[in-house]
């Protein structure tokens, strides 16, 4: 039981860290391995000054949906780990972790919706006519996709997990 608790807690923390990085880091779309776009900024490399120049991402309903869903996912996953730890010390024997599991599953659904929207609406989100067809998905986008099955699997583990013994508080 202790091994399972350590495993699910570690899985949750790793997934939460990956989800946070995917939400905040600057690489959802990459052009020529230098210019990048994320959920919050568009960054272009300036050769003359040898610096990155970043501007706010354009206001777009699709982009705002992706932003909101990713932030919701981070909040739900954070809430889930807090509630899990609280339940671990306060729930009676044979207690279930439904709230933690459902929060993780909803975080997975929010992340899944966000990456699907970004996948199918990237032309409207990016709004760079000359660069719209160039480039490729960045590592944060891929990281968000990796988070989806991890969030679902940890949520399912939480739903099926029962507290076996009393813990000394």
C-alpha positions in Angstrom: 0.0 0.0 0.0 2.8 2.4 0.8 4.4 1.7 -2.6 1.1 2.4 -4.4 0.7 5.7 -2.4 4.2 6.8 -3.2 3.7 5.8 -6.9 0.5 7.7 -7.3 1.8 10.8 -5.5 5.0 10.8 -7.6 2.9 10.3 -10.8 0.7 13.2 -9.8 3.6 15.5 -9.0 5.4 14.7 -12.2 2.2 15.3 -14.2 1.5 18.5 -12.4 5.0 19.8 -13.1 4.7 18.8 -16.8 1.3 20.5 -17.0 2.6 23.7 -15.5 5.6 23.7 -17.9 3.3 23.1 -20.9 1.1 26.0 -19.8 3.8 28.6 -19.1 6.8 27.8 -21.3 7.3 29.4 -24.8 7.1 26.6 -27.3 3.7 25.5 -28.5 4.6 26.3 -32.1 8.1 26.8 -33.6 9.2 28.3 -36.9 12.7 27.6 -38.1 13.9 26.5 -34.6 14.3 30.1 -33.5 10.9 31.9 -33.6 8.3 30.6 -31.2 4.7 31.0 -30.2 3.1 29.9 -27.0 -0.2 30.5 -25.2 0.9 34.0 -24.0 3.6 35.4 -26.3 5.0 35.3 -29.8 8.8 35.5 -29.8 10.9 36.4 -32.8 14.7 36.3 -32.9 16.3 39.6 -34.0 19.6 39.0 -35.7 20.8 42.6 -35.5 20.6 42.8 -31.7 21.0 39.1 -31.0 17.9 39.0 -28.8 14.4 37.5 -28.6 11.7 40.0 -29.1 8.4 38.9 -27.6 5.0 40.4 -28.0 1.7 39.4 -26.4 -0.2 36.8 -28.3 -3.1 38.2 -30.4 -6.5 38.3 -28.8 -8.4 35.4 -30.3 -11.4 33.4 -29.0 -9.7 30.1 -29.8 -6.5 31.1 -28.0 -8.4 32.4 -25.0 -10.2 29.0 -24.8 -6.9 27.1 -24.9 -5.5 29.5 -22.2 -8.5 29.1 -20.0 -8.6 25.3 -20.3 -4.9 24.9 -19.6 -5.1 27.2 -16.5 -8.2 25.2 -15.4 -6.3 22.0 -15.8 -3.4 23.2 -13.6 -5.9 24.4 -11.0 -7.8 21.2 -10.9 -4.7 19.1 -10.7 -3.3 21.2 -7.9 -6.5 21.0 -6.0 -6.5 17.3 -6.5 -3.1 16.7 -4.9 -4.0 19.0 -2.0 -7.3 17.2 -1.4 -5.6 13.8 -1.8 -3.0 14.6 0.9 -5.8 16.0 3.2 -7.9 12.9 2.7 -4.9 10.7 3.3 -4.6 12.0 6.8 -8.3 12.6 7.6 -10.3 9.9 5.8 -11.3 6.8 7.9 -10.3 3.3 7.0 -11.6 2.0 3.7 -12.3 5.6 2.6 -12.2 6.4 -1.1 -10.5 9.2 -3.0 -13.3 10.1 -5.4 -12.8 13.8 -5.3 -9.1 13.6 -6.1 -9.7 11.1 -8.9 -12.5 13.1 -10.5 -10.5 16.3 -10.3 -7.7 14.6 -12.1 -10.0 13.2 -14.7 -11.5 16.6 -15.3 -8.0 18.1 -15.5 -7.3 15.5 -18.2 -10.5 16.4 -20.1 -9.6 20.1 -19.9 -6.1 19.5 -21.2 -7.4 17.2 -24.0 -9.9 19.9 -25.1 -7.1 22.5 -25.1 -4.7 20.5 -27.2 -7.5 19.5 -29.6 -8.6 23.2 -30.0 -4.9 24.2 -30.6 -4.4 21.4 -33.1 -7.4 22.2 -35.2 -7.5 26.0 -34.9 -3.8 26.8 -35.0 -4.2 28.8 -38.2 -6.6 31.2 -36.5 -4.6 31.2 -33.3 -1.2 31.9 -34.8 -2.4 34.6 -37.3 0.9 34.9 -39.2 -0.1 34.8 -42.8 3.4 34.4 -44.1 4.3 31.7 -41.6 1.0 30.0 -41.0 2.0 26.8 -42.9 5.6 26.7 -41.9 6.8 25.4 -38.6 5.9 22.6 -36.4 4.5 21.9 -32.9 6.8 22.7 -30.1 7.8 20.6 -27.1 5.2 22.2 -24.8 2.4 21.1 -27.1 3.8 17.6 -27.1 4.2 17.8 -23.3 0.5 18.7 -23.0 -0.4 15.7 -25.1 1.7 13.5 -22.8 -0.1 14.9 -19.8 -3.5 13.7 -21.0 -3.1 10.0 -20.5 -1.1 10.5 -17.3 -3.9 12.7 -15.9 -6.5 10.1 -16.8 -4.5 7.2 -15.5 -3.8 8.9 -12.1 -7.4 9.9 -11.9 -8.5 6.3 -12.4 -6.0 5.1 -9.8 -7.4 7.6 -7.3 -11.0 6.6 -8.0 -10.1 2.9 -7.3 -7.8 3.6 -4.4 -9.0 2.8 -0.9 -7.4 3.8 2.3 -6.3 0.5 3.9 -5.0 1.5 7.3 -5.1 4.4 9.7 -2.2 6.8 9.6 -0.9 8.5 12.6 -1.4 12.2 12.3 
